[in-house]
Amino acid sequence: MALNTKAKAQEAVRQLREAILEELKNHPEGLRNSDITANLELQSDYQGRQKNYLSWSILGLLVNEGRVHRKGQLYFVSR
């Protein structure tokens, strides 16, 4: 059972990564994390303080892989 839930979670992460990459490709001028979360309706918060950690985490994975780069507050698809 645990393997099934892990596989579901990993598939969800894969789909979120692809959705964020596609959104960035559609906006070559770059997007802020807040733009990405609003466009994809991924807004989240914890007790009104920590916001949008899910998208930050996914963006961090993509940056670490070299698929996305950050310039100032904007994220871009890496070429």
N, C-alpha and C positions, 0 to 999 in steps of 0.2 A: 504494500500500500504506500509506503514512504517513497519508493522509487517513482510511483505514478504521480504523486504530488510534486516531487522534485522535477520531474519531466515537464509537468504543467507549468511550473514556475519558470523554468528555463525557456520554454516556448514563449511565455508571455514577455520575458525580457528580450528575447530575440525579436519579437514583433514590435515592441516599443522602440528598440534600437533602429529597426528598419523604418518605422514611422517617423522618427526624429530625423534620420538621414534624408528621407524623402522630403520632409518639410524644409530642411535646410537647402536641398537642391532646388526647391521651388522658390527660394529667396536668396539669390546669389549676393545680395547686398548684406547678408548676415542677419541673424536674429539673436535677441537676448533670451535668456532662460524664461523670463516672464512671457515673452511673445510665444515661445514654443508651447509653454503650458497652457496659455489661453487658446492658441490656435487648435491644439489637440485636445482641449478640455481635460487637462491633467492636473488642474489646480488641486493642491492638497495643503493641509496645515495640521499642526498639532497644538491644540489649545490656543489657537490664534497667534502663535509666536513663530515657530519654525515652519517655513513655507517651502513647498515645492521640492522637497528632498528627493522624491522619486526621480524627477527629471534631472536634477543635479547629479544623482548617482549614475543614471544612464549616460548623460553627457560626459561624465568622468571616465566611464568605460570607453566611450568612443574616442575621447582625447588620448587616453593611454594607448589605444590601438593605432593611433595616427590617422584615423578615419575622419576626425573633426579637429579643427584647430580654433583657438580663441585669440582674438585681437581686441584688447580692451574688454568691453562688456559683450561683444558680439561673437557668435559662433558661426563658423563656416565649414562647409564640406572640404576636406583636404583634397588636393589634386594629386 
